[in-house]
Amino acid sequence: MHIPKSLLQITFVFTWLFTQMLARGSVLESPAEWQVAQRNAEGWAEVNVAGTVPTEAGLVEVKAEVIQGSRGKATEWTIIATGSQITDGKFRGSVKLTAGGWYQFKVRCRKSGGDSAVLDEVAVEHLGVGEVFVIAGQSNSSNHGAEKQKITTGLVAAFDGKKWQLANDPQPGASGGQGSFQPPFADAIAEKFQVPVGIIACGIGATSVREWLPKGTAFPQPPTLEGRVRKLASGEWESKGEAFEMLTTRMKQLGIQGFRAVLWHQGESDAEQPDPKRSLSGPVYREYLEKLIKDSRQAIGWDAPWFVALVSSHGGNGVEDLRAGQKALWTDGLALEGPDSDALRGDLRDGVHFSGKGLREHGARWVEKVGPWLERQIKNPNAVPAPEAKATITLTSPSSHQVFQRDQKNHANIFIEGTISSQADAIEAKVDLQSSTQRQSIMEWKVVGTIDPAREGKFSFQVSVPAGGWYQMTIRAKLGGTILAEQTVDKVGVGEVLITAGQSNSANFGNPKQQAKDDRVVYFNGKNFVPAKDPIPGGCGGGGSPWPLLGDRIVASQQVPVCFRSASLNWTEVAAWLPPNTPLYKNLSACAQAFGKDGVRAVLWHQGESDTLVRTSAETYAERIKIIVEALNKDTGYALPWLVAEASFHPGSQAPEQAQVAKGQQLLWAKGICMKGPITDDLLGAEFRHDGVHFNQKGLEKHADRWFKALSVACQWKATTNQP
């Protein structure tokens, strides 16, 4: 093919001119448009500057100007590279910038310091120094919300690993194409601290924590979705490491100390999966997330802080066991406390994912956790003034899931006890109802007591709260009107506290084990309040009991939390419980006294089978129970009611002996020593007992039904459906 000579000449000239333009033009690789650099504790950042300048350049200098309406501190022209620091036109340097922005950031080059002629100049129109957060997890940490969110401050940018841009949804770098909590969260941080905020969104919808583990990490069962894991010849499974590699690569792009913290929001895909084998227990979840945190820190070369949210729900109440695993990372110092997003229900959800309203509330909950911590990390004169935490509160009461016994007026005095680590003059408390779709204030901030300096920071006060729950209680200490410290306790209730005592059918010998359906039913194990899942702590045996079933019935009727404390032992006759020195009585007394004066609704006594074997008479049985009741009243300081069941059947005894024990129990009712409990002697045979002695599923349900009816009569309960 013949090409005209004139065309060849034109092409040569154009190519030469274009080459000369490239040779003389400057290209800035860093910083990038809309980039946010992480400030340090002193309120500034070392901003890396790199790029290419014309080859004859022997000096590169930079200047930062504060855009009108922004905050920050402008700089004059500052040399960042000269001489040998520029090789073949390539240069790299850095400059210190005060927290603020947006800045207009200019870069120019000259032949030398003695030559004022500027060879070339380029600029980044928007550069910020402020706070950068990496956000990871599954769909509710990414772009799966019902309504796209937009930034309102103009101070929030997002980085997808390639470029920075304003952080309107969907967030670049995360899965989904809808809304996220990042714009409202970051806007609130930007407004509070008056600095730009950078978001590094890494969330991947529907992922298990197992999929985020490093490549080759093995585990026995796969997650529900298997795309990021593989099965091994051994039958085990392992992570392909794709999510881990993506997350750590994005972190490393920011450099050492290049972001403030990781916000981790994940757990739904490890809880209550369709195949139960693919769900994770709380301890196992904690183990896997600990590995992810530690291995990611090793990969990026520094100990980045992690906030871990409480999240286990697909729109329901959440899975307490998994939540306990997440909380354990806080208490063990491996992660910081994130928000409880399981509490965001009702109109805050659009199915599994958050509604527009829910996204904004989700962002606000993150600010509540991150904001106070962030205040303690920085020294920023531009921040909106907020009281700095100068002390810590250590609470011994109330504790999570604790239930206080309501009184006849349907209230209870909740004990607020603990210590404040520095001088304070007042303790305040507020109470919010936690079980509704939105927070409902039950008691606004109220001074509950003043602190005596002579008590060295110790305090003990009471506050009256109506029956109901779960409540969230927040306690704070003040000095001269300034807030020193604040502590929040989730899930505190006012309802019914019941002590169960007797022998095997009041302990854990039923079959199968039972578990309360309502999370407002708890057991007390002597130290902590835990979900009501058999075997009940304190009771002998490893099987089931009627107490979770009874608890569900009480909650459904009374709409208050219920706590059970077991003091039951197998094969015990009543004589073994006599005061003051028998081990069984000492344990019973300790169980009752642990709840304080008027702290227990009643003792539920189900015992007598063993007394038929030793032929205890009716009068002797009744007298011995009377002795126990009177001694317990003296020990606790109040008349603690007893409900005594008619329970005398044992396959090893005869009818006359059984009749004597039953008569003794009836004498207690007739004399007003104890109130009437259920009759269980007629629940006999394979229909109700799995081994001839202890109750099966039907027997446990009947047992619970009868206790509920007896309590309803004794306590004069009327059904209610209303919370306070």
Buried (B, 14 or more C-beta within 10 A) or exposed (E): EEEEEEEEEEEEEEEEEEEEEEEBEBEBEBBBBBBBBBBBEEBBBBBBBBBBBBBEBBBBBBBBBBBEEBBBBEBEEBBBBBEEBBEEBBBBBBBBBBBBBBBBBBBBBBBEEEEEEEBBEBBBEBBBBBBBBBBBBBBBBBBBBBBBBEBEBBBBBBBBEEEBBBBBBBBBBBBBEBBBBBBBBBBBBBBBBBBBBBBBBBBBBBBBBBBBBBEEBEBEBBBEBEEBBEEEEEEEBBBBBBBBEBBBEBBEBBBEBBBBBBBBBBBBBBBBBEEEEBBBBBEBBBBBBBBBBEBBBEBBEEEBBBBBBBBBBBBBBBBBBBBBBBBBBBEEEBBBBBBBBBBBBEEBBBEBBBBBBBBBBBBBBBBEBBBBBBBEBBEBEBBEEEBEBBBBBEBEBBBBBBBBBBEEEBBBBBBBBBBBBEBBBBBBBBBBBBBEBBEBEBBEEEEBBEBEEEEEBBBEBBBEBBBBBBBBBBBBBBBEEEBBBBBBBBBBBBBBBBBBBBBBBBBBBBBEBBBBBBBBBBBBEEEEBBBBBBBBBBBBBEBBBBBBBBBBBBBBBBBBBBBBBBBBBBEBBBBBBBBEEBEBBEBBBEBBBBBBEBBBBBBBBBBBBBBBBEEBBBEBBBBBBBBBBEBBBEBBEBEBBBBBBBBBBBEEBEEEBBBBBBBBBBBBBEEEBBBBBBBBBEBEEEEBBBEEBBBBBBBBBBBBBBBBEBBBEBBEBEEEEEBB
